[in-house]
Amino acid sequence: MQSPSLYRAKRSIGALFFSVFGGIFFLVGAVRGYGVSPILLGIILVCTAGIVAFAYGTYSVHKSALAQESETPEKKRADTLFHIINAGQWVVILIGGNVLANIGLSSWILPMATAIIGLHFLPLAKLFRYPPHYITGCLLLLWAISYPLILPLGGENSFGCFGAGFILWASALYGLLSKPHESAAEMI
C-alpha cells in the first residue's frame, strides 16, 4: 500500500484536472444556456479556482512523496498506459465530434464527449487501483446517455454540461477529502 502522503499527492493531481475540466463543462453549459452572464461566469470561475487552490495546496504539501516514489517497471507501464488512454480519449472525441457534425447530429457531440470521458475512467480505475474512478466513469456515462433523452432540447440542454461538471467536481473533492484506506488497495 502506498503512503498516505503519496496517496494525497496523486489524488491532488487528479483533482486539479477534474476541477479544471469540471469548470470547463460548467462554463460551456452557462454560455450555451444563459449567454455571457458575468455573474454566473464569475461564480463558476470562483468555484473552479477554489477547488484548484485546494488541490494545489494539497499537492504542495505532499509533492515530495512523488519524488520519492520508485521508478519501477510497473510504474513506467502505468504511466505509458495512462498517456495512451488519455490520447485515445481525445482522438475518439475529435473523430466522433467531426462525424456527428458531418452527419447532422451535432447536438450529440457533448453527450458523446461526456460518454467517452466517462469510459476512459474505467481502465484508469484498474490501472491506478483507485475504485472511485469506476463510480465517476459510470456516472458520466449514465448521465451522457440519459440527459439527452429526458431533458428538453436533448443534447443541446445546458444542464447536460452542468451535470458532467458537477460529477467531475464531486470526484475531485472526494479524492481530496477521502482517506487513503477508503479508496486504495483495500477497497479492491
C-alpha positions in Angstrom: 0.0 0.0 0.0 1.2 3.5 -0.8 1.9 6.0 1.9 -0.8 8.5 2.9 1.4 11.3 1.6 1.8 9.7 -1.8 -1.9 9.0 -2.0 -2.6 12.7 -1.3 -0.1 13.8 -3.9 -1.7 11.6 -6.6 -5.3 12.4 -5.6 -4.5 16.2 -5.7 -3.0 15.9 -9.3 -6.2 14.2 -10.4 -8.3 16.8 -8.6 -6.5 19.6 -10.4 -7.5 18.1 -13.8 -11.1 17.2 -12.6 -11.6 20.7 -11.2 -10.5 22.4 -14.4 -12.4 20.1 -16.8 -15.5 20.4 -14.5 -15.2 24.1 -14.7 -15.0 24.0 -18.5 -18.1 21.9 -18.6 -19.9 24.4 -16.3 -18.7 27.4 -18.4 -19.8 25.7 -21.7 -23.2 25.0 -20.1 -23.5 28.5 -18.8 -22.7 30.2 -22.1 -25.0 27.8 -24.0 -27.9 28.2 -21.6 -27.6 31.8 -20.5 -25.2 33.6 -22.8 -22.4 35.6 -21.4 -23.7 36.3 -17.9 -20.8 37.9 -15.9 -22.3 36.9 -12.5 -22.8 33.3 -13.5 -19.4 33.0 -15.2 -17.8 34.7 -12.2 -19.4 32.2 -9.8 -18.2 29.3 -11.9 -14.7 30.7 -12.1 -14.5 31.3 -8.3 -15.7 27.8 -7.6 -13.2 26.3 -10.1 -10.4 28.4 -8.6 -11.4 27.4 -5.1 -11.1 23.7 -6.0 -7.9 24.2 -7.9 -6.4 26.1 -5.0 -7.4 23.3 -2.6 -5.9 20.7 -4.9 -2.8 22.7 -5.4 -2.3 23.3 -1.7 -2.7 19.6 -1.0 -0.2 18.8 -3.8 2.3 21.3 -2.5 2.3 19.7 1.0 2.7 16.2 -0.4 4.6 16.5 -3.6 7.9 15.3 -2.1 6.3 11.8 -1.8 6.1 11.7 -5.6 9.8 12.4 -5.9 10.5 9.5 -3.5 8.3 7.0 -5.4 10.4 4.3 -7.0 10.5 4.2 -10.8 9.6 0.6 -11.1 8.7 -1.2 -14.4 5.1 -1.3 -13.1 5.0 2.4 -12.6 6.6 3.1 -16.1 4.0 0.8 -17.6 1.1 2.5 -15.8 2.4 5.9 -16.9 2.6 4.8 -20.5 -0.8 3.3 -20.4 -2.2 6.4 -18.8 -0.9 8.6 -21.7 -2.2 6.1 -24.3 -5.7 6.0 -22.7 -5.8 9.8 -22.5 -4.6 10.4 -26.0 -7.0 7.8 -27.3 -9.9 9.5 -25.5 -9.1 12.8 -27.2 -8.7 11.2 -30.6 -12.1 9.4 -30.3 -13.7 12.6 -29.2 -12.3 14.6 -32.1 -13.2 12.0 -34.7 -16.6 11.3 -33.2 -17.4 15.0 -33.0 -16.5 15.5 -36.6 -18.5 12.5 -37.7 -21.6 13.7 -35.7 -21.2 17.2 -37.1 -20.9 16.0 -40.7 -24.0 13.8 -40.5 -26.2 16.5 -39.0 -26.2 15.2 -35.4 -24.1 18.0 -33.8 -26.5 18.1 -30.8 -25.0 14.7 -29.8 -21.4 16.0 -29.7 -21.4 16.9 -26.0 -23.2 13.8 -24.8 -20.8 11.7 -26.9 -17.7 13.5 -25.4 -19.1 13.1 -21.9 -19.6 9.4 -22.5 -16.1 8.9 -23.9 -14.7 10.8 -20.9 -16.7 8.5 -18.6 -15.5 5.4 -20.4 -11.9 6.5 -20.1 -12.2 6.4 -16.3 -12.9 2.6 -16.4 -9.5 1.4 -17.4 -7.9 4.1 -15.3 -9.6 2.8 -12.2 -8.0 -0.6 -12.7 -4.7 0.9 -13.8 -4.3 3.1 -10.7 -6.1 0.7 -8.3 -8.5 3.5 -7.5 -12.1 2.2 -7.5 -13.8 5.6 -7.2 -12.9 6.1 -10.8 -15.4 3.4 -11.7 -18.1 5.5 -10.0 -17.0 8.7 -11.8 -16.9 6.9 -15.1 -20.2 5.2 -14.7 -21.9 8.3 -13.5 -20.6 10.3 -16.5 -21.6 7.5 -18.9 -25.1 7.2 -17.4 -25.5 11.0 -17.4 -24.4 11.2 -21.1 -26.9 8.5 -22.1 -29.8 9.7 -20.1 -29.8 13.5 -20.2 -30.4 13.9 -23.9 -33.4 11.5 -23.6 -35.0 13.1 -20.5 -34.3 16.8 -20.7 -36.0 19.3 -23.0 -33.8 20.1 -26.1 -31.9 16.8 -25.7 -28.2 17.0 -26.1 -28.5 20.8 -26.5 -29.7 21.3 -22.9 -27.1 23.2 -20.9 -27.9 21.1 -17.9 -26.0 18.3 -19.6 -22.8 20.2 -19.2 -23.7 21.2 -15.6 -24.3 17.6 -14.7 -20.9 16.5 -16.1 -19.2 19.4 -14.4 -20.8 18.5 -11.1 -19.7 14.9 -11.4 -16.1 15.9 -12.1 -16.1 18.5 -9.2 -17.6 16.0 -6.8 -14.9 13.4 -7.8 -12.2 16.0 -7.3 -13.4 16.9 -3.8 -13.9 13.2 -2.9 -10.3 12.5 -3.9 -9.0 15.4 -1.8 -11.1 14.6 1.3 -11.1 10.8 1.3 -8.7 8.8 3.5 -6.2 6.5 1.7 -7.8 3.3 3.1 -11.2 4.4 1.7 -10.0 4.4 -1.8 -6.8 2.5 -2.2 -6.0 -1.2 -2.5 -8.1 -2.3 0.5 -11.3 -1.5 -1.5 -10.3 -3.9 -4.2 
